[in-house]
Amino acid sequence: MNLQELTERLHRIRDTNDWRGFHSPKNLAMAASVEMAELVEIFQWLSEDQSRTLSTDQLEHAGQEVGDVVLYLLLLCSELGLDMEQVVRSKLADSERRFAK
């Protein structure tokens, strides 16, 4: 996955639709949270077992919401000047130090 290419594609969509004024860090964080809530809603009343065996429609819906969350986070990183790959690698290394056995 080329995050730079994905971000550039997102910027083209944003710029074509004149959405830049709406893409403040605050708004992007809130939008990512809303999309995450939509993902959570898919699982809301499922048992643990049901959550592991989603129907084809549920799985497709979950994938759409995951995509929305990731895309908003890419835009947020761009607005904040963060390198998503670097922050993810840094967080993973921190988790490995703290929790790997």
VMD Tcl script that draws the C-alpha trace (Angstrom):
set ca {
  {0.00 0.00 0.00}
  {1.51 3.30 -1.07}
  {0.23 5.81 1.49}
  {1.62 8.78 -0.44}
  {-0.30 7.76 -3.56}
  {-3.49 7.24 -1.56}
  {-3.10 10.64 0.09}
  {-2.55 12.32 -3.28}
  {-5.70 10.68 -4.63}
  {-7.63 11.87 -1.59}
  {-6.29 15.39 -2.09}
  {-7.49 15.35 -5.71}
  {-10.98 14.37 -4.57}
  {-10.88 17.02 -1.84}
  {-9.67 19.72 -4.18}
  {-12.08 18.82 -7.00}
  {-14.98 19.14 -4.58}
  {-13.62 22.23 -2.80}
  {-13.70 20.46 0.59}
  {-10.36 21.74 1.92}
  {-12.09 24.34 4.07}
  {-13.90 21.54 5.88}
  {-10.79 19.40 6.40}
  {-9.42 20.92 9.58}
  {-7.73 18.50 11.99}
  {-10.72 18.86 14.34}
  {-13.24 18.01 11.63}
  {-11.19 15.11 10.28}
  {-10.76 13.59 13.75}
  {-14.50 13.91 14.33}
  {-15.29 12.39 10.92}
  {-12.99 9.43 11.64}
  {-14.76 8.96 14.97}
  {-18.18 8.98 13.29}
  {-17.02 6.38 10.77}
  {-15.60 4.27 13.61}
  {-18.99 4.48 15.32}
  {-20.59 3.21 12.11}
  {-18.17 0.26 12.19}
  {-19.01 -0.42 15.84}
  {-22.71 -0.37 14.98}
  {-22.26 -3.43 12.75}
  {-21.17 -5.43 15.81}
  {-23.41 -3.78 18.40}
  {-25.81 -6.63 19.16}
  {-23.77 -9.59 17.95}
  {-22.37 -12.29 20.19}
  {-18.62 -12.88 20.24}
  {-19.06 -15.83 17.87}
  {-21.34 -13.88 15.52}
  {-18.81 -11.06 15.38}
  {-16.25 -13.54 14.03}
  {-18.57 -14.96 11.36}
  {-20.10 -11.97 9.60}
  {-22.35 -12.50 6.61}
  {-21.06 -11.44 3.21}
  {-23.11 -8.22 3.41}
  {-21.91 -7.45 6.94}
  {-18.31 -8.10 5.95}
  {-18.60 -5.81 2.94}
  {-20.17 -3.11 5.10}
  {-17.41 -3.49 7.71}
  {-14.80 -3.14 4.97}
  {-16.41 0.06 3.73}
  {-16.35 1.55 7.22}
  {-12.74 0.48 7.82}
  {-11.86 2.17 4.53}
  {-13.62 5.35 5.62}
  {-11.74 5.41 8.93}
  {-8.37 4.85 7.27}
  {-8.97 7.50 4.62}
  {-9.96 10.11 7.20}
  {-6.87 9.23 9.23}
  {-4.70 9.66 6.13}
  {-6.19 13.10 5.60}
  {-5.70 13.94 9.28}
  {-2.04 12.93 9.13}
  {-1.62 15.07 6.04}
  {-3.17 18.10 7.71}
  {-1.01 17.66 10.83}
  {2.18 17.00 8.88}
  {2.48 13.49 10.29}
  {3.92 10.58 8.34}
  {1.35 7.83 8.92}
  {3.79 5.02 8.20}
  {6.27 6.47 10.67}
  {3.72 7.01 13.45}
  {2.36 3.47 12.99}
  {5.86 1.96 13.00}
  {6.76 3.99 16.08}
  {3.63 2.89 17.91}
  {4.21 -0.75 16.93}
  {7.80 -0.59 18.20}
  {6.55 0.91 21.46}
  {4.00 -1.91 21.81}
  {6.69 -4.50 21.10}
  {8.89 -3.01 23.84}
  {6.04 -2.91 26.30}
  {4.14 -6.11 25.57}
  {6.24 -8.59 23.55}
  {7.43 -11.57 25.55}
}
mol new
graphics top color blue
foreach p $ca { graphics top sphere $p radius 0.5 }
foreach p [lrange $ca 0 end-1] q [lrange $ca 1 end] { graphics top cylinder $p $q radius 0.2 }
display resetview
